[in-house]
Amino acid sequence: MTYEISDPFAIMPNYVKDSIPANVKRKIEENQALQAAIYEFSDLYSLLKQDVSELHEFGTQSESGQAWRRSSYRAVFSWIEGVVYQMKQVALQTQGGYYQANFSRAEIVYLREES
């Protein structure tokens, strides 16, 4: 699920693009990256929530056994892990620049899930 936000400068003539200050262009690009991360977060959240809801409905409508319970737990924890990961990606998009979040090197390593 990679989102590409359309280029706001694509329809502009070159003389207009050239007249836009570099800091404004940078802010627009940073906003696009953040917007793409938020869209990915929203889609993943909805998809995993739907999985949990469907498993819940299935479990309440039938005699549920151990396999259903294990699947339900997996779905819930996948939902949690997915949401946490996407929240980290959104936070990374706010580092420095226009949004001025200042994470330490250790926090950036944690957000990127590096070792």
Secondary structure, 3 states (H helix, E strand, C coil): CCCCCCCCCCCCCHHHHHHCCHHHHHHHHHHHHHHHHHHHHHHHHHHHHHHHHHHHHHHHHCCCCHHHHHHHHHHHHHHHHHHHHHHHHHHHHCEEHHHCECCCHHHHHHHCCCC
